[in-house]
Amino acid sequence: MTLPHANLTELERKLLNDFQHDFPLTPTPYADMAKQLGVSEAEVLAALAHLKAAGAVSRVGAVVRPNTIGASTLAAMSVPAGDLERVAALVNGYPEVNHNYEREHALNLWFVAAAPDGARLQHVLDEIAERSGYEVLSFPLVEDYHIDLGFDLRWR
Amino acid sequence: MEMNIELNTHSIPPVVDDTDRRLLAVVAKGLPLAPRPFAEVAARLGLDEAEVIARFAHLKQSGVLRRFGVVVRHHELGYGANAMVVWDVPDDQVRALGRCLAGFDFITLCYQRPRRLPQWRYNLYCMIHGKSREEVLSNLEWMVNRCGLQSLPHEVLFSRRRFKQCGARYHAENKEDAHAASG
């Protein structure tokens, strides 16, 4: 489902754009957001629940910086088109995998995996290689240049 | 396969204790949409609300968290095109070029990663989101000119299908959750 700009209410647009970074870490965050937006807490909760159900909001929560807790990596595989759905489903089956995309390249399956430590992460990658029958290339982060302030949806 | 996990070279590794890890596991799928969400999280872990809030504030302030807030899904909001663009940059120029790329508002990620020769020569990655393929390519061209990347080998890997997108789970909260999350 997609929710183009025109299908969103003003409240939904503000909830999506203005609280990616400045979410109140207070006992009643939704009431505090409501006060700031001039609406009721019930309206904020209902709008967020709707956006989550529609898929526009993944979650309200923490985005962990890579390599601060545990270990993570970006991995890639080159899988023949006819076998891609099987391998993608196999990769998706691991709770350690949080993103998994087909991309336009000979290396056509790209996924991100995270685990409590490097040994467990390596075990997951080795198992995926063994079960799928294809090599898994791992590209762990060396340096992060982006300062994440959220994604400006450019509605203002 | 060689693993090469390095800590961010610009920060002292922050101290994260077991309670922090349990907290992050509990909210990995999202803070409850309820009037007292931190109290609900606290109750699940046998902590008090004030401690939970203080711990999240500290994790944010110490840099363990990039941010705490609403996590949007670009595709569902009309940003249907996304490309991972990769460059082969001389090692001594990666940091300067990475910082240049990271400054553009349509860039959502920008990383240095190791090469894997002979299969993969690229060491600088960024992610560009846009409403269309044309918008992504136009932003890419603008950025390449502004940062002086014209002569460097690169490839543009548009996404074709999204098989999975969710928050990272460093620690599965329990087996049942892990199973549900993988479905």
Chai-1 contact restraints between the chains, C-beta under 6 A:
chainA,res_idxA,chainB,res_idxB,connection_type,confidence,min_distance_angstrom,max_distance_angstrom,comment,restraint_id
A,T2,B,E76,contact,1.0,0.0,6.0,A-B,restraint_1
A,T2,B,G78,contact,1.0,0.0,6.0,A-B,restraint_2
A,L3,B,E76,contact,1.0,0.0,6.0,A-B,restraint_3
A,P4,B,G78,contact,1.0,0.0,6.0,A-B,restraint_4
A,L16,B,V72,contact,1.0,0.0,6.0,A-B,restraint_5
A,F19,B,G69,contact,1.0,0.0,6.0,A-B,restraint_6
A,F19,B,V70,contact,1.0,0.0,6.0,A-B,restraint_7
A,Q20,B,G69,contact,1.0,0.0,6.0,A-B,restraint_8
A,Q20,B,V70,contact,1.0,0.0,6.0,A-B,restraint_9
A,H21,B,R67,contact,1.0,0.0,6.0,A-B,restraint_10
A,H21,B,G69,contact,1.0,0.0,6.0,A-B,restraint_11
A,F23,B,F68,contact,1.0,0.0,6.0,A-B,restraint_12
A,F23,B,G69,contact,1.0,0.0,6.0,A-B,restraint_13
A,L25,B,I53,contact,1.0,0.0,6.0,A-B,restraint_14
A,L25,B,F56,contact,1.0,0.0,6.0,A-B,restraint_15
A,L25,B,A57,contact,1.0,0.0,6.0,A-B,restraint_16
A,P27,B,E49,contact,1.0,0.0,6.0,A-B,restraint_17
A,L45,B,L33,contact,1.0,0.0,6.0,A-B,restraint_18
A,L48,B,L33,contact,1.0,0.0,6.0,A-B,restraint_19
A,A49,B,L33,contact,1.0,0.0,6.0,A-B,restraint_20
A,G55,B,R73,contact,1.0,0.0,6.0,A-B,restraint_21
A,G55,B,E76,contact,1.0,0.0,6.0,A-B,restraint_22
A,A56,B,E76,contact,1.0,0.0,6.0,A-B,restraint_23
A,A56,B,L77,contact,1.0,0.0,6.0,A-B,restraint_24
A,V57,B,V70,contact,1.0,0.0,6.0,A-B,restraint_25
A,S58,B,V71,contact,1.0,0.0,6.0,A-B,restraint_26
A,S58,B,R73,contact,1.0,0.0,6.0,A-B,restraint_27
A,R59,B,G30,contact,1.0,0.0,6.0,A-B,restraint_28
A,R59,B,V71,contact,1.0,0.0,6.0,A-B,restraint_29
A,R59,B,G167,contact,1.0,0.0,6.0,A-B,restraint_30
A,V60,B,G30,contact,1.0,0.0,6.0,A-B,restraint_31
A,V60,B,L31,contact,1.0,0.0,6.0,A-B,restraint_32
A,V60,B,V70,contact,1.0,0.0,6.0,A-B,restraint_33
A,G61,B,V27,contact,1.0,0.0,6.0,A-B,restraint_34
A,G61,B,G30,contact,1.0,0.0,6.0,A-B,restraint_35
A,G61,B,L31,contact,1.0,0.0,6.0,A-B,restraint_36
A,A62,B,L24,contact,1.0,0.0,6.0,A-B,restraint_37
A,A62,B,V27,contact,1.0,0.0,6.0,A-B,restraint_38
A,A62,B,L65,contact,1.0,0.0,6.0,A-B,restraint_39
A,A62,B,F68,contact,1.0,0.0,6.0,A-B,restraint_40
A,V63,B,R66,contact,1.0,0.0,6.0,A-B,restraint_41
A,V63,B,R67,contact,1.0,0.0,6.0,A-B,restraint_42
A,V64,B,A168,contact,1.0,0.0,6.0,A-B,restraint_43
A,R65,B,R66,contact,1.0,0.0,6.0,A-B,restraint_44
A,N67,B,L7,contact,1.0,0.0,6.0,A-B,restraint_45
A,T68,B,V64,contact,1.0,0.0,6.0,A-B,restraint_46
A,I69,B,V16,contact,1.0,0.0,6.0,A-B,restraint_47
A,I69,B,Y170,contact,1.0,0.0,6.0,A-B,restraint_48
A,G70,B,Y170,contact,1.0,0.0,6.0,A-B,restraint_49
A,A71,B,I5,contact,1.0,0.0,6.0,A-B,restraint_50
A,A88,B,F163,contact,1.0,0.0,6.0,A-B,restraint_51
A,N92,B,F163,contact,1.0,0.0,6.0,A-B,restraint_52
A,N92,B,K164,contact,1.0,0.0,6.0,A-B,restraint_53
A,G93,B,S182,contact,1.0,0.0,6.0,A-B,restraint_54
A,P95,B,R169,contact,1.0,0.0,6.0,A-B,restraint_55
A,P95,B,A172,contact,1.0,0.0,6.0,A-B,restraint_56
A,P95,B,A178,contact,1.0,0.0,6.0,A-B,restraint_57
A,P95,B,A181,contact,1.0,0.0,6.0,A-B,restraint_58
A,P95,B,S182,contact,1.0,0.0,6.0,A-B,restraint_59
A,N98,B,C166,contact,1.0,0.0,6.0,A-B,restraint_60
A,N98,B,A168,contact,1.0,0.0,6.0,A-B,restraint_61
A,H99,B,Q165,contact,1.0,0.0,6.0,A-B,restraint_62
A,N100,B,F163,contact,1.0,0.0,6.0,A-B,restraint_63
A,N100,B,K164,contact,1.0,0.0,6.0,A-B,restraint_64
A,Y101,B,S159,contact,1.0,0.0,6.0,A-B,restraint_65
A,Y101,B,R162,contact,1.0,0.0,6.0,A-B,restraint_66
A,E102,B,R160,contact,1.0,0.0,6.0,A-B,restraint_67
A,E102,B,R161,contact,1.0,0.0,6.0,A-B,restraint_68
A,R103,B,L157,contact,1.0,0.0,6.0,A-B,restraint_69
A,R103,B,S159,contact,1.0,0.0,6.0,A-B,restraint_70
A,E104,B,L157,contact,1.0,0.0,6.0,A-B,restraint_71
A,E104,B,F158,contact,1.0,0.0,6.0,A-B,restraint_72
A,E104,B,R160,contact,1.0,0.0,6.0,A-B,restraint_73
A,H105,B,L157,contact,1.0,0.0,6.0,A-B,restraint_74
A,A114,B,A168,contact,1.0,0.0,6.0,A-B,restraint_75
A,A114,B,Y170,contact,1.0,0.0,6.0,A-B,restraint_76
A,P116,B,Y170,contact,1.0,0.0,6.0,A-B,restraint_77
A,P116,B,H171,contact,1.0,0.0,6.0,A-B,restraint_78
A,G118,B,M3,contact,1.0,0.0,6.0,A-B,restraint_79
A,G118,B,I5,contact,1.0,0.0,6.0,A-B,restraint_80
A,Q122,B,M3,contact,1.0,0.0,6.0,A-B,restraint_81
A,L137,B,R116,contact,1.0,0.0,6.0,A-B,restraint_82
A,S138,B,M1,contact,1.0,0.0,6.0,A-B,restraint_83
A,F139,B,R113,contact,1.0,0.0,6.0,A-B,restraint_84
A,P140,B,N4,contact,1.0,0.0,6.0,A-B,restraint_85
A,P140,B,I5,contact,1.0,0.0,6.0,A-B,restraint_86
A,L141,B,Y111,contact,1.0,0.0,6.0,A-B,restraint_87
A,V142,B,Q112,contact,1.0,0.0,6.0,A-B,restraint_88
A,V142,B,R113,contact,1.0,0.0,6.0,A-B,restraint_89
A,E143,B,Q112,contact,1.0,0.0,6.0,A-B,restraint_90
A,D144,B,Y111,contact,1.0,0.0,6.0,A-B,restraint_91
A,Y145,B,G98,contact,1.0,0.0,6.0,A-B,restraint_92
A,Y145,B,R99,contact,1.0,0.0,6.0,A-B,restraint_93
A,Y145,B,A102,contact,1.0,0.0,6.0,A-B,restraint_94
A,Y145,B,C110,contact,1.0,0.0,6.0,A-B,restraint_95
A,H146,B,A102,contact,1.0,0.0,6.0,A-B,restraint_96
A,H146,B,L109,contact,1.0,0.0,6.0,A-B,restraint_97
A,H146,B,C110,contact,1.0,0.0,6.0,A-B,restraint_98
A,D148,B,R66,contact,1.0,0.0,6.0,A-B,restraint_99
A,D148,B,R67,contact,1.0,0.0,6.0,A-B,restraint_100
A,F151,B,T108,contact,1.0,0.0,6.0,A-B,restraint_101
A,D152,B,D105,contact,1.0,0.0,6.0,A-B,restraint_102
